[in-house]
Amino acid sequence: MSRPLSDQERRKQISIRGIVGAENVAELKRGFNRHLHFTLVKDRNVATPRDYFFALAHTVRDHLVGRWIRTQQHYYERDPKRIYYLSLEFYMGRTLQNTMINLGLQNACDEAVYQLGLDIEELEEIEEDAGLGNGGLGRLAACFLDSMATLGLAAYGYGIRYEYGIFNQKIRDGWQVEEADDWLRHGNPWEKARPEYMLPVHFYGRVEHSGTGAKWVDTQVVLALPYDTPVPGYMNNTVNTMRLWSARAPNDFNLRDFNVGDYIQAVLDRNLAENISRVLYPNDNFFEGKELRLKQEYFVVAATLQDILRRFKASKFGSTDSVRTVFDSFPDQVAIQLNDTHPAMAIPELMRIFVDIEKLPWNKAWDITRRTFAYTNHTVLPEALERWPVDLVEKLLPRHLQIIYEINQRHLDHIASLFPADVDRLRRMSLIEEGGTKRINMAHLCIVGSHAVNGVAKIHSEIVRTQVFKDFAELEPEKFQNKTNGITPRRWLLLCNPGLAELIAEKIGEDYVRDLSQLAKLHDFVDDDLFIREVAKVKQENKVKFALYLEKEYKVKINPSSMFDVHVKRIHEYKRQLMNCLHIITMYNRIKRDPTKLFVPRTVIIGGKAAPGYHMAKMIIKLINAVAQVVNNDPAVGSKLKVIFLENYRVSLAEKVIPATDLSEQISTAGTEASGTGNMKFMLNGALTIGTMDGANVEMAEEAGEENLFIFGMRVEDVAELDREGYDAQQYYDRLPELKQAVDQIKSGFFSSNEPDLFKDVVNMLFHHDRFKVFADYEAYVKCQEKVSELYLNSKAWTKMVIRNIAAAGKFSSDRTIKEYARDIWHVEPSDLKIPPPNEPREVAEDRTPNGTEARA
């Protein structure tokens, strides 16, 4: 039985979470009971919590479907320019609560479920995360889908329906252990299979050339089965589609060509084809050149482009032509955004369709292709850049290799005409890297084949333009742009932090949810004592709630008035969780040295997954857990310092920890984090940032004023200077006694008494091949942390700084980011047209679809 709502939860029931209304509640209850009956066909008394969750999800889904059909009919009739966002990752998390919020049903559902004697939070906890992404890149794609729907763009997300998402992380004896993420085992209430749109995808084979052109023959076929998931905009009745492809073997697979009587083996071998969509590769910022991964990349691209062409060719509503056969208008009707280089094979694939199948002349096909594609770069780390071996591409996609060679030849001819005799420039700019294994540089393919290339924060776009792709930017400066990342305020404020969202709405109204720049109005309340107290109260309530969660999960007693110092993101050397670890050890040593000295209590929370094959990242997790073991069990430390490694960090856990955070750690080496988006989520939820001048931290400091962030450490220029001089870790170790003590403890086995040299690889790396210069920033980091502790002692001054940060967070909405993509890259206008809901008649002018026809997909 649910407890009654608290005063805070019932606070004015502001309509950002929807109107309650007796009719709404009664309708939801009827829907719930109907779905429960269908699910069980038996006595409600034997229903499980999961039965209740599915009944609620299906009830909410009922409210989506009519709007979804209407939206797709609207697009079919108006025929606007379509935006296609191609990504190998969509890190969606849970869907139920987000859908309730965007449809304005949250409060009514809360009330209906309460009246049915159930606890809505318990039901929400049953839903599996859709973990179809690794980290920032996949979560960005999810935020973008939310913003594109909210802005009324005719947009589609295209990706892969992985049967197994990002692994579940278990910590056993301090080590990361991976378990398969069988997220579909109980079914997915939000997706709809669309077998009527199944498409063939070809692999292997050979190319025949004749007078009529090239023909790709003797291929192996895999079928792509689409599953559609609705993507609702915020309170505008627009519902867009995310279409994810699942691999299926054709019925004659291995029987048609190789039938030697082993029928059973032929059927079992169908798994080989269907493995394409089996599992997400768990690497973040790292390229692993495996054949299965290349198959995944081409699979999503080939199916998606067929779908895009089908939709383009379908007759415009009301026109007499049955299909479009001329492609001149293609870039005016279609924009394709490549989320990193993972879908780069779309460029040669579209050329193959235009030249080999539609018989367009090369130059015309190339002009259309370039005007259609745009490419977002997400990283400057060399180990993350995709460079596929030519031999592998030749085996798997022989025609595409020929097309890439042709693109490259024409590209190099053009460069040679502009820079005669500059052989080195030709080598640097070629799509093909010679020397050793010949490889295709996929970033170069994307740049040459797109009309726009963007980085994801100002500093990153500058590095892309002036360093990583300098030659290309000199050739076509107008092609290179910046689009600073953003986050959706629906999930990352309304959903995860209702107390703060409603407090803000009371002060400045509700429009900020759609226009986050209105948060600037909060500057007027920085000195308002009542508002300061209310902001602090909401934070404290969030901390108490999260502390209870931690105590339940980790059996560690947490002091909710301690500073919650949080470092959650993928575990990677460049993100420098090791530097945080050295600071923890330093704090521990200071407490031990003088237990009577005033110490600002901290709960340090570190979380994130390491790629399964990334040895150093796994050692870092083990070290953090080893340090936690010592710190948390030392009676001299008591409640002054606690260290927790958050197991299985994921979207739904981020929604819990971020609203409870006081201090956000964003401490990558300057010039390595392209943007970061966790930094923005913390800022919006009332945490202060300790960080380097890297990624979007630079713009956060610009918006809030550098004095309102805790900025420390080397800038990009300093890192470059240190590289020129030669980084010598030893000198920092020799000069800084506290650093020396911490490193010696790690080295001597103080944190691993059973295995003293357990961390020798970590220590060896820090001294001899630390590309990310942890020791160089250690001193500045520790001093900056002292300033943090000092301010935390003054609760009012701290909260005023928090308010200034929230007031400055408006820029970091993904709505702003998407408006910039729409204006500068896709050349479309956002629409604030509200499509009528299903229970209202459509305008006569719009109501032209023949009766009984289903919305086109």
KOLVEXLUM-359441 format. One record per residue (C-alpha): residue in one letter; x, z, y. Coordinates in steps of 0.2 Angstrom, whole numbers, padded with zeros to 4 digits, always signed. Layout:
residues N
AXZY...
end
This chain:
residues 857
M+0000+0000+0000S+0007-0005+0017R+0010+0009+0030P+0000+0006+0046L+0010-0004+0059S+0021+0007+0071D+0018+0007+0090Q+0033-0005+0092E+0026-0017+0079R+0009-0017+0086R+0016-0018+0104K+0003-0029+0113Q+0003-0041+0098I+0010-0054+0110S+0005-0071+0106I+0023-0078+0102R+0018-0071+0085G+0001-0078+0085I-0017-0072+0089V-0024-0060+0076G-0043-0064+0077A-0055-0058+0064E-0060-0076+0059N-0041-0081+0056V-0039-0065+0046A-0055-0068+0035E-0050-0086+0032L-0032-0081+0026K-0039-0068+0015R-0051-0080+0007G-0036-0092+0004F-0025-0079-0003N-0038-0073-0016R-0042-0091-0020H-0024-0095-0024L-0021-0079-0033H-0036-0083-0044F-0029-0101-0047T-0012-0093-0051L-0018-0080-0063V-0035-0086-0069K-0037-0067-0074D-0039-0050-0067R-0030-0046-0051N-0025-0030-0057V-0011-0038-0068A-0004-0048-0054T+0015-0046-0050P+0023-0045-0033R+0029-0063-0036D+0011-0069-0040Y+0006-0061-0023F+0021-0070-0014F+0015-0087-0021A-0003-0084-0016L+0003-0080+0002A+0015-0095+0002H+0001-0107-0004T-0011-0100+0008V+0001-0103+0023R+0005-0120+0016D-0013-0125+0016H-0012-0123+0035L+0003-0135+0036V-0003-0149+0026G-0017-0156+0038R-0004-0155+0052W+0009-0164+0041I-0003-0178+0037R-0008-0180+0055T+0010-0180+0061Q+0015-0194+0049Q-0001-0204+0053H+0003-0202+0072Y+0021-0209+0069Y+0014-0223+0058E+0002-0228+0072R+0013-0226+0087D+0029-0232+0078P+0042-0223+0089K+0060-0224+0087R+0065-0214+0071I+0079-0201+0070Y+0087-0199+0053Y+0099-0184+0051L+0110-0187+0036S+0118-0172+0029L+0125-0166+0012E+0120-0149+0017F+0104-0141+0023Y+0106-0122+0023M+0087-0117+0026G+0086-0099+0019R+0068-0093+0017T+0053-0103+0023L+0038-0092+0023Q+0040-0081+0038N+0047-0096+0049T+0032-0106+0044M+0020-0092+0049I+0029-0090+0066N+0029-0109+0070L+0011-0111+0065G+0006-0095+0076L+0000-0086+0060Q+0012-0072+0059N+0001-0058+0066A-0015-0064+0057C-0005-0065+0040D+0002-0047+0044E-0016-0041+0046A-0024-0050+0032V-0010-0044+0019Y-0012-0026+0026Q-0031-0027+0023L-0028-0033+0006G-0017-0017+0003L+0000-0026+0002D+0016-0025+0011I+0021-0042+0019E+0039-0037+0021E+0040-0034+0002L+0032-0051-0001E+0044-0059+0010E+0059-0052+0001I+0053-0060-0015E+0057-0078-0009E+0073-0086-0014D+0085-0092+0000A+0086-0111-0001G+0105-0110-0001L+0109-0129+0000G+0124-0127+0012N+0140-0118+0013G+0140-0111+0031G+0139-0117+0049L+0137-0136+0045G+0123-0134+0034R+0114-0120+0044L+0116-0131+0060A+0107-0145+0051A+0093-0133+0047C+0092-0127+0066F+0092-0145+0071L+0077-0149+0060D+0067-0135+0068S+0072-0141+0086M+0068-0159+0083A+0050-0154+0076T+0048-0142+0091L+0053-0156+0103G+0041-0169+0095L+0054-0181+0089A+0050-0193+0075A+0064-0186+0065Y+0068-0184+0046G+0082-0174+0037Y+0089-0183+0022G+0100-0174+0009I+0101-0169-0009R+0090-0157-0019Y+0103-0147-0027E+0097-0138-0043Y+0110-0125-0040G+0114-0120-0022I+0129-0110-0015F+0134-0098-0029N+0128-0080-0028Q+0143-0069-0025K+0145-0053-0035I+0159-0040-0031R+0166-0032-0047D+0180-0020-0045G+0183-0027-0028W+0184-0045-0034Q+0173-0060-0030V+0164-0066-0045E+0153-0082-0044E+0136-0083-0052A+0125-0099-0053D+0111-0099-0040D+0096-0104-0050W+0085-0105-0034L+0071-0116-0042R+0068-0105-0058H+0052-0098-0052G+0047-0115-0043N+0047-0119-0025P+0030-0118-0016W+0036-0128-0001E+0041-0145-0009K+0031-0160-0014A+0038-0172-0027R+0035-0190-0021P+0038-0201-0037E+0029-0216-0029Y+0045-0217-0018M+0058-0216-0032L+0072-0228-0029P+0087-0235-0039V+0105-0231-0034H+0119-0242-0042F+0137-0237-0047Y+0152-0245-0055G+0150-0263-0060R+0160-0278-0053V+0158-0291-0039E+0154-0309-0041H+0158-0321-0026S+0149-0338-0025G+0143-0350-0011T+0128-0339-0008G+0139-0324-0005A+0144-0308-0014K+0134-0300-0029W+0137-0283-0036V+0133-0284-0054D+0134-0275-0071T+0130-0258-0062Q+0124-0242-0069V+0108-0236-0062V+0103-0219-0057L+0085-0216-0050A+0083-0205-0034L+0067-0195-0034P+0062-0188-0017Y+0055-0171-0014D+0048-0168+0003T+0047-0152+0013P+0037-0149+0028V+0047-0144+0044P+0034-0137+0057G+0038-0137+0076Y+0034-0121+0086M+0016-0121+0090N+0014-0139+0093N+0005-0145+0077T+0020-0157+0074V+0026-0156+0056N+0041-0167+0052T+0049-0170+0034M+0065-0165+0026R+0067-0177+0011L+0079-0172-0002W+0084-0183-0017S+0085-0178-0035A+0094-0188-0048R+0085-0195-0063A+0091-0206-0077P+0081-0222-0080N+0071-0222-0096D+0082-0235-0104F+0098-0226-0099N+0112-0228-0112L+0099-0237-0123R+0099-0254-0116D+0117-0258-0115F+0125-0246-0128N+0112-0244-0142V+0122-0242-0157G+0109-0232-0166D+0113-0215-0159Y+0096-0212-0150I+0098-0193-0149Q+0115-0194-0140A+0109-0208-0128V+0095-0196-0123L+0107-0181-0121D+0118-0192-0111R+0105-0193-0097N+0112-0177-0091L+0127-0187-0085A+0117-0196-0073E+0106-0181-0068N+0122-0171-0064I+0123-0180-0048S+0111-0168-0040R+0115-0153-0051V+0126-0142-0039L+0132-0140-0021Y+0151-0141-0020P+0156-0124-0013N+0170-0129-0001D+0169-0125+0017N+0182-0134+0028F+0191-0141+0013F+0191-0158+0005E+0191-0159-0014G+0192-0177-0020K+0182-0177-0035E+0172-0192-0042L+0156-0182-0044R+0157-0177-0025L+0159-0196-0020K+0144-0200-0032Q+0134-0187-0022E+0139-0194-0005Y+0134-0212-0010F+0119-0206-0019V+0111-0199-0004V+0116-0213+0007A+0110-0227-0004A+0093-0219-0007T+0091-0215+0011L+0095-0232+0018Q+0083-0240+0006D+0070-0228+0013I+0074-0231+0031L+0073-0250+0028R+0056-0249+0019R+0049-0239+0034F+0057-0251+0047K+0050-0266+0038A+0032-0259+0035S+0020-0267+0048K+0018-0259+0064F+0000-0252+0065G-0012-0265+0072S+0000-0279+0071T-0003-0295+0061D+0014-0296+0053S+0014-0289+0036V+0033-0284+0037R+0047-0285+0050T+0059-0298+0044V+0070-0299+0059F+0083-0285+0062D+0087-0287+0080S+0076-0272+0085F+0084-0261+0071P+0094-0250+0083D+0079-0249+0095Q+0069-0242+0081V+0082-0232+0070A+0095-0219+0075I+0106-0212+0061Q+0116-0197+0064L+0131-0193+0052N+0133-0174+0050D+0152-0175+0047T+0160-0189+0036H+0151-0184+0020P+0138-0197+0023A+0151-0210+0029M+0147-0222+0015A+0131-0226+0024I+0142-0238+0036P+0148-0250+0022E+0131-0248+0013L+0121-0254+0028M+0133-0268+0030R+0131-0273+0011I+0112-0273+0013F+0113-0284+0029V+0126-0296+0023D+0123-0297+0004I+0104-0294+0003E+0097-0299+0020K+0110-0313+0022L+0114-0309+0040P+0130-0316+0047W+0144-0303+0048N+0146-0301+0066K+0127-0298+0069A+0126-0286+0055W+0141-0276+0062D+0134-0276+0079I+0117-0269+0073T+0126-0256+0061R+0138-0249+0075R+0123-0247+0087T+0113-0238+0074F+0126-0225+0068A+0133-0210+0077Y+0145-0197+0070T+0147-0179+0073N+0165-0172+0069H+0165-0153+0063T+0183-0149+0060V+0201-0152+0066L+0209-0144+0051P+0219-0158+0041E+0214-0151+0024A+0196-0153+0028L+0197-0172+0032E+0190-0183+0019R+0202-0196+0012W+0196-0204-0003P+0208-0213-0015V+0206-0232-0015D+0207-0233-0034L+0192-0221-0036V+0181-0231-0023E+0186-0247-0032K+0180-0240-0048L+0164-0232-0042L+0159-0244-0028P+0169-0260-0029R+0159-0270-0016H+0160-0256-0003L+0179-0256-0005Q+0179-0275-0001I+0168-0271+0014I+0179-0257+0020Y+0194-0269+0019E+0185-0282+0029I+0180-0269+0042N+0198-0263+0043Q+0205-0281+0044R+0194-0285+0059H+0197-0268+0067L+0217-0270+0065D+0216-0288+0072H+0207-0282+0087I+0220-0268+0090A+0235-0280+0087S+0227-0292+0100L+0227-0277+0113F+0244-0270+0108P+0255-0284+0101A+0270-0278+0090D+0264-0259+0091V+0265-0257+0072D+0265-0239+0073R+0248-0239+0082L+0241-0250+0068R+0247-0238+0055R+0240-0223+0064M+0223-0232+0067S+0220-0240+0051L+0206-0235+0040I+0218-0236+0025E+0232-0224+0023E+0247-0231+0014G+0261-0222+0006G+0259-0213-0010T+0241-0214-0015K+0232-0227-0005R+0217-0218+0004I+0202-0222+0015N+0202-0211+0030M+0183-0208+0032A+0184-0201+0049H+0192-0217+0055L+0178-0227+0046C+0165-0216+0055I+0173-0219+0072V+0175-0238+0070G+0157-0239+0063S+0148-0229+0076H+0143-0231+0094A+0145-0212+0098V+0157-0199+0092N+0154-0180+0096G+0163-0164+0094V+0152-0148+0094A+0159-0137+0108K+0169-0142+0124I+0186-0136+0118H+0183-0145+0101S+0178-0161+0109E+0193-0161+0120I+0205-0158+0105V+0196-0172+0096R+0198-0184+0111T+0216-0179+0116Q+0224-0175+0100V+0216-0179+0083F+0208-0196+0088K+0218-0199+0103D+0222-0218+0099F+0203-0221+0097A+0198-0212+0112E+0210-0222+0123L+0203-0238+0116E+0185-0233+0119P+0184-0218+0130E+0165-0220+0133K+0162-0217+0114F+0168-0199+0114Q+0156-0185+0119N+0153-0167+0118K+0137-0159+0111T+0139-0140+0110N+0130-0133+0095G+0115-0121+0097I+0104-0111+0086T+0085-0110+0085P+0077-0095+0094R+0062-0095+0082R+0072-0090+0067W+0087-0081+0076L+0076-0070+0088L+0057-0071+0085L+0059-0070+0066C+0074-0058+0064N+0072-0047+0079P+0053-0045+0084G+0056-0029+0094L+0068-0038+0106A+0058-0054+0106E+0043-0045+0112L+0052-0034+0124I+0059-0049+0132A+0041-0057+0132E+0034-0042+0141K+0047-0044+0155I+0048-0063+0158G+0033-0070+0148E+0033-0080+0132D+0039-0098+0138Y+0057-0093+0135V+0054-0097+0116R+0053-0115+0120D+0064-0115+0135L+0078-0102+0132S+0086-0105+0149Q+0072-0094+0155L+0082-0079+0148A+0092-0080+0165K+0077-0071+0172L+0083-0055+0163H+0097-0054+0176D+0084-0046+0187F+0083-0032+0175V+0101-0027+0173D+0099-0012+0183D+0082-0007+0178D+0084+0010+0169L+0068+0008+0159F+0073-0009+0152I+0090-0003+0149R+0083+0012+0138E+0071+0000+0129V+0085-0013+0125A+0095+0002+0118K+0080+0009+0108V+0077-0008+0100K+0095-0009+0095Q+0095+0008+0088E+0079+0005+0078N+0087-0011+0070K+0103-0001+0066V+0093+0013+0058K+0084+0000+0047F+0100-0008+0042A+0108+0008+0038L+0094+0012+0026Y+0097-0005+0018L+0116-0002+0016E+0113+0016+0009K+0101+0009-0004E+0112-0006-0009Y+0130+0002-0007K+0127+0021-0010V+0137+0024+0006K+0131+0036+0019I+0131+0027+0036N+0130+0035+0053P+0118+0025+0063S+0125+0030+0080S+0142+0024+0075M+0147+0007+0082F+0142-0007+0070D+0157-0019+0070V+0153-0035+0061H+0163-0049+0054V+0152-0061+0044K+0156-0079+0040R+0165-0089+0026I+0181-0081+0021H+0196-0092+0027E+0213-0089+0033Y+0209-0097+0050K+0195-0085+0053R+0207-0071+0052Q+0198-0058+0042L+0215-0052+0038M+0218-0047+0057N+0202-0037+0056C+0209-0029+0040L+0225-0024+0049H+0215-0016+0063I+0205-0006+0050I+0221+0001+0043T+0228+0004+0060M+0212+0014+0065Y+0214+0024+0048N+0232+0028+0051R+0227+0034+0069I+0214+0046+0062K+0226+0052+0049R+0240+0055+0062D+0229+0066+0073P+0212+0070+0065T+0207+0081+0080K+0209+0067+0093L+0192+0059+0100F+0188+0044+0089V+0173+0033+0093P+0165+0031+0075R+0164+0014+0068T+0155+0006+0053V+0165-0010+0050I+0155-0023+0040I+0164-0038+0033G+0155-0051+0023G+0156-0069+0017K+0160-0080+0002A+0177-0088-0003A+0177-0105-0011P+0180-0102-0030G+0196-0111-0030Y+0203-0103-0014H+0216-0090-0021M+0221-0083-0004A+0203-0081+0002K+0199-0071-0014M+0214-0060-0012I+0208-0056+0006I+0191-0050-0001K+0200-0039-0014L+0211-0032+0000I+0196-0028+0011N+0188-0019-0004A+0204-0010-0008V+0206-0004+0010A+0187+0001+0010Q+0190+0011-0006V+0203+0022+0002V+0195+0024+0019N+0178+0028+0013N+0184+0042+0001D+0196+0051+0012P+0189+0067+0017A+0200+0068+0033V+0191+0052+0039G+0173+0057+0035S+0160+0048+0045K+0172+0042+0059L+0176+0026+0049K+0167+0017+0036V+0171+0000+0029I+0158-0011+0019F+0160-0028+0011L+0143-0036+0012E+0140-0044-0005N+0132-0061-0006Y+0131-0065+0013R+0118-0078+0016V+0104-0083+0028S+0092-0070+0023L+0105-0056+0025A+0111-0063+0042E+0093-0060+0048K+0095-0042+0043V+0113-0038+0049I+0114-0048+0066P+0100-0038+0075A+0109-0022+0070T+0126-0027+0076D+0135-0019+0091L+0151-0029+0090S+0153-0047+0084E+0170-0052+0078Q+0175-0070+0083I+0193-0070+0081S+0199-0087+0074T+0216-0094+0080A+0213-0103+0096G+0210-0122+0092T+0204-0120+0074E+0185-0115+0075A+0176-0131+0080S+0161-0121+0088G+0154-0107+0078T+0136-0103+0078G+0136-0085+0072N+0144-0081+0089M+0128-0087+0097K+0116-0078+0086F+0125-0061+0089M+0125-0064+0108L+0106-0068+0108N+0103-0052+0098G+0111-0040+0109A+0129-0038+0102L+0145-0039+0112T+0158-0051+0107I+0177-0048+0104G+0185-0065+0102T+0198-0078+0106M+0196-0092+0118D+0191-0104+0103G+0175-0114+0099A+0159-0110+0108N+0167-0093+0113V+0174-0102+0128E+0157-0107+0134M+0149-0090+0131A+0163-0083+0142E+0159-0096+0155E+0140-0092+0154A+0141-0073+0154G+0157-0071+0164E+0173-0067+0155E+0172-0049+0160N+0156-0047+0149L+0165-0052+0133F+0181-0044+0125I+0192-0059+0126F+0210-0057+0119G+0225-0067+0112M+0233-0084+0113R+0225-0099+0121V+0226-0116+0114E+0242-0119+0125D+0250-0103+0119V+0248-0108+0101A+0255-0125+0104E+0270-0117+0113L+0273-0105+0099D+0273-0120+0087R+0286-0129+0097E+0297-0113+0098G+0294-0109+0079Y+0282-0094+0074D+0293-0080+0068A+0281-0067+0060Q+0296-0055+0057Q+0299-0052+0075Y+0282-0045+0078Y+0284-0034+0062D+0300-0027+0069R+0293-0024+0086L+0276-0016+0083P+0277+0001+0073E+0258+0001+0069L+0259-0016+0062K+0274-0012+0052Q+0266+0003+0045A+0250-0006+0040V+0259-0021+0032D+0271-0009+0023Q+0256+0000+0016I+0249-0016+0009K+0266-0021+0002S+0270-0004-0006G+0253-0002-0016F+0246+0011-0005F+0229+0002-0007S+0232-0003-0025S+0241+0012-0033N+0238+0005-0051E+0246-0012-0046P+0258-0009-0032D+0262-0028-0030L+0244-0034-0031F+0245-0040-0013K+0262-0048-0013D+0255-0066-0011V+0246-0060+0005V+0261-0051+0012N+0272-0066+0008M+0260-0078+0017L+0259-0067+0032F+0278-0067+0034H+0282-0085+0028H+0268-0097+0029D+0254-0090+0041R+0248-0106+0050F+0236-0095+0059K+0248-0083+0067V+0239-0066+0063F+0254-0055+0069A+0255-0065+0085D+0238-0059+0091Y+0238-0042+0082E+0244-0032+0097A+0232-0040+0110Y+0218-0038+0097V+0221-0019+0094K+0222-0016+0113C+0206-0025+0116Q+0198-0015+0102E+0203+0001+0112K+0193-0006+0127V+0178-0009+0116S+0178+0009+0110E+0180+0015+0128L+0165+0006+0134Y+0155+0011+0119L+0156+0029+0124N+0146+0024+0140S+0130+0019+0132K+0122+0013+0149A+0137+0002+0154W+0137-0005+0136T+0119-0009+0137K+0120-0017+0154M+0134-0028+0147V+0122-0032+0132I+0108-0037+0144R+0120-0049+0154N+0125-0057+0138I+0107-0060+0132A+0103-0067+0150A+0117-0079+0148A+0112-0085+0130G+0100-0098+0136K+0112-0113+0134F+0115-0109+0116S+0097-0115+0110S+0098-0129+0098D+0083-0136+0108R+0096-0139+0122T+0108-0147+0110I+0095-0159+0103K+0089-0164+0120E+0107-0169+0124Y+0108-0179+0107A+0091-0187+0111R+0096-0192+0129D+0114-0197+0127I+0116-0204+0109W+0099-0208+0101H+0091-0214+0118V+0074-0206+0114E+0063-0194+0125P+0057-0178+0118S+0038-0177+0118D+0027-0162+0123L+0012-0170+0116K+0002-0158+0105I-0006-0167+0091P-0023-0160+0088P-0024-0148+0074P-0034-0153+0058N-0050-0144+0063E-0051-0154+0079P-0056-0173+0079R-0042-0185+0084E-0044-0195+0100V-0054-0211+0096A-0040-0221+0103E-0028-0214+0090D-0041-0214+0075R-0037-0231+0068T-0031-0227+0051P-0043-0234+0038N-0054-0221+0030G-0047-0212+0015T-0029-0218+0017E-0015-0206+0015A-0002-0203+0028R+0013-0215+0026A+0029-0207+0021
end
